[in-house]
């Protein structure tokens, strides 16, 4: 195995985990938000605001893993 093969495997691993974990987190945030709105419809605007903020933070993890994958691919 040469260094390019190891770089590709590491890049695929980082991007795989970096895409799956936030997707699961966003799904959980969405399901709990819908459940909370179903239980208390008057608080829908607050739940939507906090849910959107949480989704943005979860999506930021994907961007960070993209940066790490690019560093592994082109720098290391």
Secondary structure, DSSP 8 states (H G I E B T S, - for coil): --HHHHHHHHHHHHHHHHHHHHHHHHHHHHHHHHHHHHH-GGGHHHHHHHHHHHHHHHHHHHHHHHHHHHHHHHT-
